[in-house]
Amino acid sequence: MKLLCIPDLHGKKPMIPKEDFDAIVCIGDICSDKGIRKLTKEWMRYIEKHPEEVLTDDVYFERKIGKNGLKKLERESLERGNELLKYLDKFGKPIFFVPGNWDQSYGKTRIKDMDKNSYSYLKGFYDFWLGDELNKKLVNGVKNLVDCQYKLNEFMGFNFIGYGLSSAPEEIRRRRKRDYTKPEFEKLKKSYWKIVSKLGKTYEKRNKKLPTIFLTHNVPYGTKIDILKNKKSKNNGKHFGSTIARLFCKKQKPLFCIGGHMHEHFGKDKIGNTILVNVGFGRGKAVVVELVEGKIKKLRFYGKGK
């Protein structure tokens, strides 16, 4: 089996290598960042300068361009993501997909005001940002799409399971220290482990005779391919991958883990015997994985960097 792994595209049409493949792996952030990326960078600089303030990106955007302006950018972003998925769909191959943090695939939360305090912000992150439903407008009309978000699929002698959306370490002690009360801290721990458990319970339903391929938007925490490289950021040089993805790899020991999100990296690493690949960022990159008899035979990196 050959897998064509697509990087974070942010609305750009991907480069497709001139070789055969049996399926496409898309680890999210396929929607456009046009108009939003500039605002996102402004917001990130703002929260670094004002660590005492709890402020979601949406609220910051609305302050800058208004609700209607934000809705317009979000609609255009989704439309472009749908266009690109339909382009990939024309190859007639299964598209194993998990959403990225740009792909507006949110869950349900009882938190009405995520900016109220530190607790509501992180509780909303667990419930809302790490949901299990794909945005219907994003995947509308994409016939060959295979939803892997907290879901298990079997193809050509392999299990596929995915965990998308994550943009930073989810574990509470890896987050910026906040003024949680003890009951709030316990609730947050419960929410975190609920996500870990949901992914684990899905994995337990796999065909145990087959090796597993794990799709995760953000690469696992604490590796060579999740280190932030931005001298303007206070987090420069720190690990910024997914702690949930790391837990999954350490405990479940999948054969292979495909991720992205950390744009600085385009290469591979290992956790135990699990091979990790960061497929990078930008339309000029791709990774082809060749698997034979349940093992990885070859990894081919297309584009600059490795």
Buried (B, 14 or more C-beta within 10 A) or exposed (E): BBBBBBBBBBBBEBBBBEEEBBBBBBBBBBBBBEBBEEBBEEBBEBBEEEEEEBBBBBBBBBEEBEEEBBEEBBEBBBBBBBBBBBEBBEBEBBBBBBBBBBBBBBBEBEBEEBBEBBBBBBBBBBBBBBBBEBBEEBBEEBEBBBBBBBBBBEBEEBBBBBBBBBBBBBBBEBBEEBEBEEEBBEBBBEBBBEBBEBBBEBBEEBEEEBBBBBBBBBBBBBBBBBBBEEEEBEBEEEBBBBBBBBBBBEEBBBBBBBBBBBBBBBBBBEBEEBBBBBBBBBBEBBBBBBBEEEEBEEBEBBBEEE
